[in-house]
Amino acid sequence: METAFKEYLTKNNYSGFDLKAILFDMDGVLYDSMKWHAKSWNEVMTEFNLNSTPDEFYLYEGMVGHKTINHVINREKGRDATDLEKEAIYKRKTELFNRYNNGDLIPYAYDFAKKVSDEGLTCVVVTGSGQGALIDKLDNGFPGLFQKSLMVTAYDVKHGKPHPEPYLMGLEKAGHLNPNQAIVVENAPRGVEAAVAAGIFTIAVNTGPLDDKILADAGANIVLPSMEALYNNWEAYYRIIKG
């Protein structure tokens, strides 16, 4: 356990952590919504005569919607998606997602966010999602824990995950922080890649169907099976971080 933190500090030439914030991905970390995203993406691709599987969209999670659409059309048709295709497919995908999504939270997500907030750490959402229905409900599921001014969404960035821009923006919004002043909680390989590229210690919680190795290979410093495991391990982690 302690080795992961030491290896991060050595690799990035830091003498220690000065933890100020936790940067949370949203789908699959705070909300149990990835299954509905995957179902919606798969169904809309079928409607538009594009082959896909629900599980593959866990691999693309964190990418902005038009890049996911472009990726599938490129693979299936050997060309880029047109602007009309991107607009039509994403509009229909949003309709399906809003129909299926029930707004359930990931177990222990609230408990963990409340714990770190009570410890004086700033909670920031960094999501590739543009689903306003979920973003607007954050204060209902996590009352007082996430300020809208501290959220980074698909509407805020030019480059989505796996580009580091979303997490670099998260550091800025959290108070112009350095990478060793934050920890990222992610569940998706593209998100892990983005966080690692931004130089931030990254904990992956594997709340979906992907093999742990995919998250580890993406660069996660620690891979856990659930938010419950993160909640239960946090006290030990925090002791190491504070030195």
Secondary structure in CASP SS format (residue, H / E / C, confidence):
PFRMAT SS
TARGET T0000
AUTHOR 0000-0000-0000
METHOD secondary structure of the structure
MODEL  1
M C 1.00
E H 1.00
T H 1.00
A H 1.00
F H 1.00
K H 1.00
E H 1.00
Y H 1.00
L H 1.00
T H 1.00
K H 1.00
N C 1.00
N C 1.00
Y C 1.00
S C 1.00
G C 1.00
F C 1.00
D C 1.00
L C 1.00
K C 1.00
A E 1.00
I E 1.00
L E 1.00
F E 1.00
D C 1.00
M C 1.00
D E 1.00
G C 1.00
V C 1.00
L C 1.00
Y E 1.00
D C 1.00
S C 1.00
M H 1.00
K H 1.00
W H 1.00
H H 1.00
A H 1.00
K H 1.00
S H 1.00
W H 1.00
N H 1.00
E H 1.00
V H 1.00
M H 1.00
T H 1.00
E H 1.00
F C 1.00
N C 1.00
L C 1.00
N C 1.00
S C 1.00
T C 1.00
P C 1.00
D C 1.00
E H 1.00
F H 1.00
Y H 1.00
L H 1.00
Y H 1.00
E C 1.00
G C 1.00
M C 1.00
V C 1.00
G H 1.00
H H 1.00
K H 1.00
T H 1.00
I H 1.00
N H 1.00
H H 1.00
V H 1.00
I H 1.00
N H 1.00
R H 1.00
E H 1.00
K H 1.00
G C 1.00
R C 1.00
D C 1.00
A C 1.00
T C 1.00
D H 1.00
L H 1.00
E H 1.00
K H 1.00
E H 1.00
A H 1.00
I H 1.00
Y H 1.00
K H 1.00
R H 1.00
K H 1.00
T H 1.00
E H 1.00
L H 1.00
F H 1.00
N H 1.00
R H 1.00
Y H 1.00
N C 1.00
N C 1.00
G C 1.00
D C 1.00
L E 1.00
I C 1.00
P C 1.00
Y C 1.00
A H 1.00
Y H 1.00
D H 1.00
F H 1.00
A H 1.00
K H 1.00
K H 1.00
V H 1.00
S H 1.00
D H 1.00
E C 1.00
G C 1.00
L C 1.00
T E 1.00
C E 1.00
V E 1.00
V E 1.00
V E 1.00
T C 1.00
G C 1.00
S C 1.00
G C 1.00
Q C 1.00
G H 1.00
A H 1.00
L H 1.00
I H 1.00
D C 1.00
K C 1.00
L H 1.00
D H 1.00
N H 1.00
G H 1.00
F C 1.00
P C 1.00
G C 1.00
L C 1.00
F C 1.00
Q C 1.00
K H 1.00
S H 1.00
L H 1.00
M C 1.00
V E 1.00
T C 1.00
A C 1.00
Y C 1.00
D C 1.00
V C 1.00
K C 1.00
H C 1.00
G C 1.00
K C 1.00
P C 1.00
H C 1.00
P C 1.00
E H 1.00
P H 1.00
Y H 1.00
L H 1.00
M H 1.00
G H 1.00
L H 1.00
E H 1.00
K H 1.00
A C 1.00
G C 1.00
H C 1.00
L C 1.00
N C 1.00
P H 1.00
N H 1.00
Q H 1.00
A E 1.00
I E 1.00
V E 1.00
V E 1.00
E E 1.00
N C 1.00
A C 1.00
P H 1.00
R H 1.00
G H 1.00
V H 1.00
E H 1.00
A H 1.00
A H 1.00
V H 1.00
A H 1.00
A C 1.00
G C 1.00
I C 1.00
F E 1.00
T E 1.00
I E 1.00
A E 1.00
V E 1.00
N C 1.00
T C 1.00
G C 1.00
P C 1.00
L C 1.00
D C 1.00
D H 1.00
K H 1.00
I H 1.00
L H 1.00
A H 1.00
D H 1.00
A C 1.00
G C 1.00
A C 1.00
N C 1.00
I E 1.00
V E 1.00
L E 1.00
P C 1.00
S C 1.00
M H 1.00
E H 1.00
A H 1.00
L H 1.00
Y H 1.00
N H 1.00
N H 1.00
W H 1.00
E H 1.00
A H 1.00
Y H 1.00
Y H 1.00
R H 1.00
I H 1.00
I H 1.00
K H 1.00
G C 1.00
END
